[in-house]
Amino acid sequence: MEMGMDFNSICNEFARILNGKSETQNGSCSVSLHRTFDVQILGKDASSVLEVSVGFQDLDNQGNAINYVETAVLQEEVPPYVYAAMQQGIIVSAIHNHWLFTDPPQIMYVHFQSVEPPLQFAQKIAYAFSQLSSLPVAKG
């Protein structure tokens, strides 16, 4: 565990670093955020598809967990966002689209993962988020 903190404390601090709210369930911690740019699918408002999901699970006695994030990004944000993660040793595990016929075109979903202390991962992701045109924000 990190710095003598319990799981819930780590989860709460993880969310604080990312400016979100934490949820715990069955040994996992998740933070749900969203992007705030306008998007339409087939001419209809579809801002709910701009999710950002960050979390960790399987925290071990050495303080390491599997950490992951999926982020909706604009096509032009992919290179700086991915570079910011990779230069910090984070694995880029997928880059793909979910939707066709979007405006703006080519909204991509980028997945990162690592095994390391969750608060260290959160700091790295917060830095990667700073490379986006707008920071992800807390839901609701």
Residue pairs with C-beta under 8 A, 6 or more apart in sequence:
1 7
1 10
1 59
1 61
1 63
2 10
2 63
2 117
2 118
2 119
5 13
7 24
7 27
7 29
7 59
8 24
10 29
10 59
10 118
10 119
11 22
11 24
11 29
11 118
12 22
13 119
13 122
14 22
14 29
14 31
14 54
14 56
14 118
14 119
14 122
15 21
15 22
15 29
15 31
17 119
17 122
17 123
17 126
18 31
18 33
18 54
18 122
18 125
18 126
18 129
18 136
19 33
19 135
19 136
19 137
19 138
20 31
20 32
20 33
20 54
20 136
20 138
20 139
21 31
21 32
21 138
21 139
22 29
22 30
22 31
23 29
23 30
23 31
23 32
24 30
27 57
27 58
27 59
28 55
28 56
28 57
29 55
29 56
29 57
29 118
30 53
30 54
30 55
31 53
31 54
31 55
32 51
32 52
32 53
32 138
32 139
33 51
33 52
33 53
33 54
33 136
33 137
33 138
33 139
34 47
34 48
34 50
34 51
34 52
34 72
34 136
34 137
34 139
35 50
35 51
35 52
35 71
35 72
35 73
35 132
35 134
35 136
35 137
36 47
36 50
36 134
36 137
37 50
37 74
37 104
37 133
37 134
38 45
38 47
39 45
39 46
39 47
39 49
39 50
39 102
39 103
39 104
39 107
40 46
40 102
40 103
41 49
41 99
41 101
41 102
42 101
43 103
46 99
46 102
49 72
49 98
49 99
49 107
50 72
50 107
51 70
51 72
52 69
52 70
52 71
52 72
52 136
53 68
53 69
53 70
54 68
54 69
54 122
54 125
55 67
55 68
55 69
56 65
56 66
56 67
56 68
56 118
56 121
57 65
57 66
58 65
58 66
59 65
59 118
63 117
64 115
64 116
64 117
65 115
65 116
65 117
65 118
65 121
66 113
66 114
66 115
67 113
67 114
67 115
67 116
67 118
67 121
68 93
68 111
68 112
68 113
69 111
69 112
69 113
69 125
70 109
70 110
70 111
71 81
71 109
71 110
71 112
71 129
71 132
71 136
72 107
72 108
72 109
73 81
73 107
73 108
73 109
73 110
73 132
74 104
74 106
74 107
74 108
74 133
75 104
75 105
75 106
75 107
75 108
77 131
77 132
77 133
78 95
78 108
78 110
80 131
80 132
81 110
81 128
81 131
81 132
82 92
82 95
82 110
83 131
84 127
84 128
84 130
84 131
85 92
85 112
85 124
85 125
85 128
86 92
88 124
88 127
88 128
89 114
89 124
90 112
90 113
90 114
90 121
90 124
90 125
90 128
91 112
91 113
91 114
92 110
92 111
92 112
93 111
93 112
93 113
94 109
94 110
94 111
95 108
95 109
95 110
95 111
96 108
96 109
97 106
97 107
97 108
97 109
98 107
98 109
99 107
112 125
112 128
114 121
114 124
129 135
129 136
